[in-house]
Amino acid sequence: MQLNGDNSLEALAGRLGFEFRSNIPEDVVPPDSPIRGDFSRLLGSWGRQMKTIPLAIDNDELLIATSDPLNIDAIDCISNCYEKPARIIIVPETEIIRVINSVRTTLMSSRSSSLGMEQREDDEVSSSLKIDLTDAEDDDAPIIRYVNTLIFRAASESASDIHIEPYENVLKVRFRVDGILREVDTEDRTHQAAILSRVKVMANLNIAEKRLPQDGRIGLRIAGQDLDIRVSTVPTRYGERIVMRLLDKSKGILDLTSIGLHRENRLTIERLIKKSHGIILVTGPTGSGKTTTLYTCLASINSEDKNILTVEDPVEYELPGIGQMQVNPKIDFTFASGLRSILRQDPDVIMVGEIRDLDTVEIAIQASLTGHLVFSTLHTNDAPGAITRLLDMGVEPFLISSSLLVVIAQRLVRTLCPECKVRTVPTTEQLREIGLGDDASAKFKFYTASENGCSLCQRSGYKGRTSIHEILLIDDNVRSAIMQRADASHIRSRAQGMLSLRQDGAIKVTNGITSISEIIRVTQEDNTE
């Protein structure tokens, strides 16, 4: 029976005389089954399919959670497995999936301790297959199970990267969560070859080639969600080092408010992305969220009357209604050649993943001058630095001043965990360091991360990330500085009303979104202010 929404489930529960709960406690631990194999399946694909799982044994009754109370066969099956009378509660299907994912993560982590029992490689998996990690069976080889555990746990903890690093005596595994690397496991080097080979097989890489870097992809399905993993290997002194970048394809594109733009900056960007021509540049280091910002802008202006085309390396997320191309240097399909091809496709809006050379930037400028809106990224530390970078690349000042609309510099900062953040009174030195006056403590409430954190934030004190921005609008004052080939500090002084990265961060600190120490960590001191 298909029901839509919690209200329908609650109404059904009332008619059937069952208890309805909108959520299941985070720390729930379903009882182990007397029949071990059944427990693995109850908390796996069978439980997801039947939308029914065991929750607890209380007063010799088995508490069963279900989002389909009319599936009597599933309820009877679980009751018979435990040989206990059943008491039914009705919960949303999303809660069933969440509990299954949580328990499977714990189960798979405990299984990885048996890694040394046996080793074998499996060559059946191609990168084109969608493997459901939550359906791993008990008889999987320990190496396969161990790699599955790492990926499953990384996805569960919202990690962006998995690092597998060989050293002289150990193999270390680290996750990058909210931009911070932390060690999650160490294994004996005797398992190194098998683990690395397993990852390479999954990514469809050459397991015999250990001297050259390789790049591949893995397609996975975890609890019904598609996960795309980019795999990179490089040779090191003690063997190959592997980094896996996790991209959750199920995540929707954010809006301009959700990516951290405050009202004035958001209104500025909304106005500029509706222009018919010009260049909008987003700058920042690797991993600062530049591509997400570009995708958000494109999604905001995407409509049937616009032809939007992109050339990227790689295509990270699929945007419905937008033509996306991926560069391939092996066949000489670069950003520059892709951009030339796009111009013959009658585009209205163009996105170039990154400006890497003079050829690409010159084509982008010509495209903007001939009536196209162009989005792209550049690696610079701040917004004024993008101007000097273009000048250093050999672009004429008059071309920059006539084509560039805005430069958006950004960084990602961790947001405080809403459950465990604590009030704090910053020192005068801290307030001055982020550009706030000595009386700011009396005007605003300041928060910092809890020292020990909580289960929601995995004891880190932070949960999720947002962005801080520096928006350099190319007005007449800035154009004049560009024509004079001014340096970045002079361009900054000519930009009227521009908030620096640290000043924008200070706004988020006063709003209780992040901490002073986090803003100081990700921004550089600007001595020109």
C-alpha positions in Angstrom: 0.0 0.0 0.0 1.5 3.4 -1.0 0.9 6.3 1.3 2.1 9.8 0.8 3.1 11.9 3.8 3.1 11.5 7.6 -0.5 12.7 7.9 -1.8 9.8 5.8 0.2 7.3 7.9 -1.0 8.9 11.2 -4.6 8.7 10.0 -4.1 5.1 9.0 -2.6 4.3 12.4 -5.6 5.8 14.1 -8.0 3.8 12.1 -6.1 0.5 12.8 -5.6 1.3 16.5 -1.8 1.4 16.2 0.6 3.9 17.8 2.2 6.4 15.3 5.6 7.9 15.8 7.1 10.5 13.5 10.7 9.4 14.4 12.7 6.7 16.0 15.3 7.6 18.7 18.8 8.0 17.3 20.3 5.6 19.8 17.9 2.7 19.0 19.7 -0.7 18.7 17.4 -3.4 17.2 17.7 -6.7 19.0 19.9 -9.3 17.5 18.0 -12.2 16.0 18.4 -15.8 17.4 19.0 -16.7 13.8 22.0 -14.6 12.8 21.5 -14.7 9.0 17.9 -13.6 9.4 19.0 -10.5 11.4 21.4 -9.5 8.5 18.6 -9.7 6.0 16.0 -8.1 8.3 18.2 -5.1 8.6 19.1 -5.1 4.9 17.4 -5.3 1.6 14.5 -7.3 2.9 13.7 -4.7 5.6 13.9 -1.9 3.1 11.6 -3.8 0.6 9.0 -4.7 3.2 9.3 -1.3 5.1 9.3 -3.3 8.3 12.0 -3.9 11.0 12.3 -5.1 14.6 13.0 -2.3 17.1 13.2 -3.8 20.6 12.0 -6.5 23.0 10.0 -5.1 25.8 8.0 -7.0 28.5 8.5 -10.2 26.3 6.9 -8.4 23.4 8.7 -7.6 20.1 8.3 -4.0 19.0 8.1 -3.8 15.2 8.3 -0.6 13.3 6.6 -0.5 9.9 5.4 2.1 7.3 3.1 -0.6 5.7 1.0 -2.0 8.5 -1.1 -3.9 6.0 1.8 -6.1 5.1 0.8 -8.8 7.5 3.2 -11.4 6.0 6.3 -9.3 6.8 5.1 -8.7 10.4 4.4 -12.4 11.0 7.8 -13.3 9.5 9.7 -11.1 12.0 7.5 -12.2 14.9 8.2 -15.8 14.0 11.9 -15.2 13.7 12.1 -13.9 17.3 9.3 -16.2 18.6 7.7 -13.2 20.3 4.3 -11.7 20.1 4.4 -8.5 18.0 3.4 -4.9 19.1 3.2 -2.6 16.0 4.1 1.0 15.7 3.8 2.9 12.5 6.6 5.2 11.4 7.5 7.0 8.1 9.5 5.0 5.6 12.4 7.5 5.8 12.8 6.4 9.5 12.9 2.8 8.5 15.7 3.5 6.0 17.6 5.6 8.5 17.7 2.9 11.2 18.7 0.3 8.6 21.6 2.5 7.4 22.7 3.2 11.0 22.7 -0.5 12.0 24.3 -1.7 8.8 27.1 0.8 9.4 27.8 -0.6 12.8 27.6 -4.2 11.6 29.9 -3.6 8.7 32.4 -1.8 10.9 32.6 -4.7 13.3 33.0 -7.2 10.4 36.1 -5.3 9.2 38.0 -6.6 12.3 38.2 -10.0 10.6 40.2 -8.6 7.7 43.2 -10.8 8.3 41.3 -14.1 8.2 41.4 -14.4 4.4 42.2 -12.4 1.3 41.0 -12.8 -2.2 40.3 -10.4 -5.2 37.1 -10.2 -7.1 37.2 -9.1 -10.7 33.5 -9.2 -11.4 32.7 -5.5 -10.7 32.8 -3.0 -13.4 32.7 0.8 -12.8 29.5 0.9 -14.8 27.6 -1.3 -12.3 25.5 0.1 -9.5 26.4 -2.0 -6.4 24.2 -1.7 -3.4 26.5 -1.8 -0.4 23.8 -2.4 2.1 23.0 -5.7 0.4 26.5 -7.2 1.3 26.1 -10.7 2.4 27.8 -12.5 5.3 29.8 -14.7 3.0 31.5 -11.8 1.2 35.3 -12.0 1.3 36.8 -9.9 4.1 38.7 -7.6 1.7 35.5 -6.9 -0.2 33.6 -6.4 3.0 36.3 -4.1 4.4 36.3 -1.8 1.3 32.5 -1.8 1.4 32.7 -0.8 5.0 34.9 2.2 4.3 32.7 3.5 1.6 29.5 2.8 3.5 30.8 4.5 6.6 32.1 7.5 4.7 28.8 8.0 3.0 27.0 7.7 6.4 29.2 10.3 7.9 28.9 12.7 5.0 32.6 12.5 4.2 33.7 14.1 0.9 36.9 12.1 0.5 38.4 8.8 1.6 42.3 8.7 1.8 44.0 5.3 1.8 47.7 6.0 2.5 50.5 3.4 2.7 53.4 4.0 5.1 56.4 2.0 6.2 54.6 -0.3 8.6 50.9 0.5 8.4 48.1 1.4 5.9 46.2 4.5 7.2 42.6 5.4 6.3 41.4 9.0 6.7 38.1 10.7 6.0 37.6 14.3 5.1 34.4 15.5 6.8 33.4 19.1 6.6 36.8 19.9 5.1 38.8 18.4 8.0 40.8 15.2 7.6 40.7 12.7 10.5 42.1 9.2 10.8 39.5 6.5 11.1 41.5 3.2 10.7 44.9 1.7 10.5 45.7 -1.7 9.0 48.8 -3.9 8.8 50.7 -3.5 5.5 50.2 -7.2 4.8 46.6 -6.2 3.6 47.8 -3.3 1.5 48.0 -5.0 -1.9 44.6 -6.6 -1.6 42.8 -3.5 -0.4 44.3 -1.3 -3.1 43.6 -3.9 -5.8 40.0 -4.2 -4.7 39.5 -0.4 -5.1 41.2 -0.5 -8.5 39.0 -3.4 -9.7 35.9 -1.5 -8.6 37.1 1.6 -10.5 37.9 -0.4 -13.6 41.6 0.5 -13.3 44.7 -1.6 -14.3 45.6 -3.5 -11.2 49.0 -4.5 -12.7 50.1 -0.9 -13.3 51.6 0.4 -10.0 54.2 2.9 -11.4 51.9 5.5 -13.0 49.0 7.6 -11.7 45.5 6.4 -12.7 42.0 7.9 -12.6 38.7 6.0 -12.5 35.1 6.1 -11.3 32.9 3.9 -9.2 29.1 3.9 -9.5 27.4 2.7 -6.3 23.9 2.6 -4.8 23.6 3.0 -1.1 20.2 2.7 0.5 18.5 3.6 -2.8 20.7 6.7 -3.4 23.2 6.9 -6.3 26.8 7.7 -5.3 29.5 8.6 -7.8 33.1 8.1 -6.6 36.1 9.5 -8.4 39.2 7.5 -7.8 42.7 8.7 -8.1 45.9 6.7 -7.5 49.5 7.9 -7.4 52.7 5.9 -6.7 54.6 6.7 -3.5 57.6 5.3 -1.8 55.7 2.6 0.1 53.1 1.8 -2.6 50.1 3.4 -4.3 48.1 6.0 -2.5 44.4 6.2 -3.3 42.0 9.1 -2.8 38.2 8.6 -3.4 36.0 11.7 -3.9 32.4 10.9 -3.0 29.7 12.7 -5.0 26.1 12.2 -3.9 24.0 12.5 -7.0 20.8 12.4 -5.0 21.5 15.8 -3.5 19.5 18.6 -5.1 21.0 21.9 -6.3 20.8 24.5 -3.6 19.4 28.0 -4.0 21.3 31.2 -3.6 20.2 31.7 0.0 21.2 28.2 1.0 24.8 28.5 -0.2 25.5 31.2 2.4 24.9 34.5 0.5 23.4 37.1 2.8 20.7 39.4 1.5 22.7 42.2 -0.2 25.1 39.8 -1.9 22.3 37.5 -3.0 20.4 40.4 -4.6 23.6 41.5 -6.4 24.2 38.0 -7.8 20.5 37.5 -8.8 20.7 40.8 -10.8 23.9 39.9 -12.5 23.1 36.3 -13.5 20.1 37.7 -15.5 22.4 39.8 -17.7 22.5 38.8 -21.4 26.3 39.0 -21.7 29.5 39.3 -19.7 31.7 37.1 -17.5 31.0 36.0 -13.9 34.1 34.5 -12.2 34.1 32.5 -9.0 37.5 32.1 -7.4 39.0 30.2 -4.5 41.2 27.2 -3.7 40.3 23.6 -4.5 37.4 22.4 -2.4 36.0 25.9 -1.7 32.6 25.2 -3.3 33.1 27.1 -6.5 31.4 24.5 -8.7 28.4 24.3 -6.3 28.0 28.1 -6.6 28.1 27.9 -10.4 25.6 25.1 -10.5 23.3 27.1 -8.2 23.5 30.1 -10.5 22.8 28.0 -13.6 19.8 26.3 -11.9 18.5 29.7 -10.9 18.3 31.0 -14.5 17.5 27.7 -16.2 14.4 27.9 -18.3 13.0 26.6 -21.6 13.8 29.8 -23.5 17.6 29.5 -22.7 20.2 27.3 -24.2 22.7 26.6 -21.4 25.8 24.6 -22.2 28.7 23.6 -20.0 32.2 22.1 -20.4 33.5 20.6 -17.2 36.3 18.4 -15.7 34.5 16.3 -14.6 30.7 16.7 -14.7 30.0 16.5 -11.0 26.2 16.8 -10.9 23.7 16.4 -13.7 21.5 19.4 -14.3 18.2 18.7 -16.0 17.7 20.8 -19.1 21.3 21.8 -19.4 23.8 20.3 -21.9 27.0 19.2 -20.1 30.2 18.1 -21.7 33.3 16.6 -20.0 36.8 17.4 -21.2 39.1 14.6 -22.2 42.7 15.7 -22.7 43.6 12.2 -24.0 41.8 13.0 -27.2 42.7 16.7 -27.1 39.2 17.8 -26.0 40.2 20.6 -23.6 38.3 23.6 -22.1 39.4 25.7 -25.0 38.4 23.3 -27.7 35.1 22.5 -25.9 34.4 26.2 -25.6 34.9 26.7 -29.4 32.5 23.8 -30.0 29.9 25.3 -27.6 29.9 28.6 -29.5 28.7 26.8 -32.6 25.7 25.4 -30.6 23.8 28.7 -30.4 24.2 29.1 -26.6 22.7 31.8 -24.5 24.6 30.9 -21.3 28.0 29.1 -21.1 29.8 27.6 -18.2 33.5 26.8 -18.4 34.6 24.6 -15.5 38.0 26.4 -15.1 40.1 29.0 -16.8 43.6 27.4 -17.0 45.3 29.2 -19.9 45.3 32.3 -22.1 43.6 30.5 -25.0 40.5 29.6 -22.8 40.2 33.0 -21.3 40.4 34.8 -24.6 37.7 32.6 -26.1 35.5 33.2 -23.0 36.0 37.0 -23.3 35.2 36.9 -27.0 32.0 34.9 -26.3 30.9 37.4 -23.6 31.6 40.3 -26.0 29.4 38.7 -28.7 26.3 38.4 -26.5 26.8 35.4 -24.3 26.7 35.1 -20.5 29.8 33.1 -19.4 30.4 31.5 -16.0 33.8 30.2 -15.0 36.2 29.6 -12.1 39.8 30.7 -11.4 42.2 29.7 -8.6 43.1 32.9 -6.7 43.0 33.7 -3.0 40.7 36.7 -3.2 38.5 38.6 -5.6 40.9 41.4 -6.6 43.6 38.8 -7.1 41.6 37.4 -10.1 42.1 40.7 -11.9 45.9 40.5 -11.5 45.9 36.9 -12.5 44.1 37.6 -15.8 46.6 40.4 -16.4 49.5 38.1 -15.7 48.1 35.6 -18.1 48.4 38.2 -20.9 44.8 39.5 -21.2 44.6 43.1 -22.3 43.1 45.4 -19.6 40.5 46.8 -21.9 39.2 43.3 -22.6 38.9 42.6 -18.9 37.2 45.8 -18.0 34.7 45.5 -20.9 33.7 41.9 -20.3 34.0 41.1 -16.6 30.8 41.7 -14.6 31.8 40.4 -11.1 34.3 38.3 -9.3 33.1 36.1 -6.4 35.7 34.8 -4.0 34.6 32.2 -1.5 35.6 29.8 1.2 33.8 27.0 3.1 33.5 27.3 6.8 32.1 24.7 9.2 28.8 25.5 10.9 28.3 24.9 14.6 26.4 21.9 15.6 22.9 23.2 16.6 22.5 20.6 19.4 25.7 21.2 21.3 27.1 24.6 20.5 27.9 26.7 23.6 27.7 30.4 24.4 31.1 32.1 24.8 32.4 35.6 25.5 35.2 36.4 22.9 38.2 38.4 23.9 38.8 41.9 22.6 41.7 40.6 20.5 39.4 38.0 18.9 36.8 40.6 18.1 39.3 42.9 16.5 40.8 40.1 14.5 37.5 39.6 12.6 36.9 43.3 12.3 34.3 43.7 15.2 34.3 46.5 17.8 35.1 46.0 21.4 31.4 46.4 22.3 30.3 43.6 20.0 29.9 41.2 23.0 27.2 43.4 24.4 25.3 43.5 21.0 25.5 39.9 19.8 25.5 36.4 21.2 28.6 34.4 20.3 28.9 30.7 20.2 31.7 28.2 19.9 32.0 24.4 19.4 31.5 22.1 22.3 34.7 20.6 23.5 33.4 17.0 23.4 30.7 17.5 20.8 27.7 15.1 20.6 26.6 12.1 18.6 24.9 14.3 16.0 28.2 16.0 15.0 30.4 12.9 15.7 32.0 14.7 18.6 33.5 17.4 16.5 31.3 20.3 17.6 30.5 21.2 13.9 27.9 19.9 11.6 27.9 20.8 7.9 29.4 23.8 6.1 28.4 27.1 4.6 30.3 29.6 2.5 31.6 33.1 3.0 32.0 35.4 0.1 33.9 38.4 -1.2 32.0 40.0 -4.1 33.9 42.5 -6.3 31.5 44.3 -8.6 33.2 45.7 -11.7 32.0 49.3 -11.6 33.6 52.4 -13.1 36.1 52.8 -10.2 37.3 49.2 -10.6 37.4 49.5 -14.4 39.6 52.6 -14.1 42.0 50.6 -11.8 42.1 47.7 -14.2 43.0 50.0 -17.1 45.9 51.3 -15.0 47.1 47.7 -14.4 46.7 48.3 -10.7 47.7 45.6 -8.2 45.3 43.7 -6.1 45.5 46.0 -3.0 44.8 49.1 -5.1 41.8 47.4 -6.8 40.5 46.5 -3.3 40.8 50.1 -2.2 38.8 51.2 -5.2 36.0 48.7 -4.6 33.2 50.6 -2.8 31.2 48.7 -0.2 32.8 45.3 -0.8 33.0 43.1 2.3 36.1 41.0 2.6 35.9 37.2 3.3 36.6 37.8 7.0 34.0 40.6 7.3 31.4 38.3 5.7 32.5 35.6 8.1 32.0 38.0 11.0 28.3 38.4 10.0 27.9 34.6 10.2 29.6 34.6 13.6 27.2 37.2 15.0 24.3 35.2 13.6 25.5 32.2 15.6 26.2 30.2 12.5 29.9 29.6 13.0 32.7 30.4 15.4 35.4 33.1 15.5 38.1 30.4 15.5 36.7 28.8 12.3 36.6 32.2 10.4 40.2 32.9 11.4 41.2 29.4 10.3 39.9 29.7 6.8 40.7 33.3 6.0 43.9 35.2 5.6 44.7 38.4 7.4 44.4 41.3 5.0 46.9 44.0 6.1 45.4 46.5 3.7 42.2 46.8 5.6 
